[in-house]
Amino acid sequence: MRTGPPAEWATGPRSSADPVMPVKHQLFCAAVLAVAAAVAHATDVGVSVSVSQPGVYGRIDIGHTPPPVIYPQPVIIVQPVHAVPQPVYMRVPPGHAKNWAKHCHKYNACSTPVYFVKDEPHHPHKPKPHHHHDHRGPGKGHGHH
């Protein structure tokens, strides 16, 4: 009776000329190649972000097309000691852009050039959601008793 591992578990020593590669090694190599390809491809990808939800404020990371801004030049409150950082785009509540010196610390952006993104106007031609009112009065199956 045999007491060791099954015979198929024993692969024995492989020579450098052996073309068979263990499956785990193949999967690992495939995963490394896939990650490397994704990283190399990601450098060519531009991402466009649109933040139009009311009450969502802060820094906006954009791709190739900058959003419309309030002021044509970036606003900077505190001149940095070293090199000036790249400008950022921010959507802020009404009044924060005009009084940026008062509010910049909330966004950790007093020494960063900031472009303030314009709020998108509400579209009056878009229908507002309706609440269905049942004017048929009380009756069977209308939820009233």
N, C-alpha and C positions, 0 to 999 in steps of 0.2 A: 504494500500500500504506500502511496506517495504522500508525503507530509508537507512539502514545500509549495510554492506558488505554482499555478498552472503553467504548462510549458509555453503557452503563447505569450506569457508575461516576460519571459526571458528573451531578450532581443540580442544579447551578446554584444561584443565590441563591434563598432562600425569602423570601416576604413574610410579614409578621406575620399576615396573614389566611389563610395556607396551613394547612389543617387536618391535613396529613400530618406525623406526627412520626417521626423515625428510630427504628428498632427498638431500638437500644442505649439511646436516651433513654427509651423506654417501659419497657424492662426495669429501668433504673436507678430510675425513678419508682416502679415496682411494688415493687421491693426496699425502697426507703425507706419506703413506706407499710406494707409488711408488718412491718418492724422496729419502726416507730412503734406499730403496733397491738399487737404482741407486748409491747412495753414498757408500754404503757398497760394492757393486760390483766393483766400480771404483778403489778401492785400489788394486785389483788383476790384473788390466789391464795394459799391457805394450804397449807403443806407439812408433812406429818407424817412424822417419821423414827423408825424403830424400830431400835435397835442392840441385838441380842440375841446376837451372836456372842461366845463366850468369848474373853477376851484382848484385846478391842477396847476401848480406854479413851480418854478425852479429851472435848473439848467436843462437845455435841450441839446442833445448830440445829434448832429445832422450829417448828411452825406454831401453830395455835389451841389445841391441847389439850396442856397440859404433862404430862410423864410423872410417875409416882409418885416422891416424893422421900424421902430418909432423914430429914432434919430439916425442920421446917416453915418455918424462917427461913433465908435464905442465910447462908453462912459467909464472913467477910471477915477476913483476917489483918492486912494493912497498910492503914490508912486512907489513901485517896488525898489528895493535896495539893489538887486541884481538885474538881470535881463527881464524885460517885460514879457509876461507870459502871453500865449496865444489868446485872442479874444474868444469869449463864449457867448452863446445865445441863451437868453433867459426869458421866460414868460413870468411876469410878476403881477400882483393885484393892482388895480387902478390906484394911482397916486404913488406907488413905490418908485417908479422910474423918475418922477419929478423930484422926489425927495430921497434919491438913492443913497446919499451920505448917511441918512438916518436908518436905512434898511439894509445896506449892503452886508453888514455883519451877520444877519440872519441867513444869508446865502453863502457865507465864507468867500465873498467876492469883492472885498474893498480894494484889493491891490490887483484885480484882474480886469482887463478891458471887457466891458459887457455891451452887447447889442440887445436891446429890448425888443422882443418879438411882439408884433401887433396881434391883438385878438382878432379872430375871424369874426366878421359880422354875422349876426343871426340871420338866417334866410327866412324872410317873411312869407315867401311863396311855398315853403314847406308846410304841409298841414301838421297841426298840433295833434297829439294823440287825443282821441275822444274817449270819454267815459260814457258807456251806453246806459241810458236811463230808460227804464221800462215804464212807459206812461199808460200801460193797459190797466192799471189798477190791480187790486187784490183779486186773486183767483186761483184756481187749481193749477199747480205747477209753476207759479210765478214767485215762489219763495216767501209769500206773505200768508199770514193765517188770519 
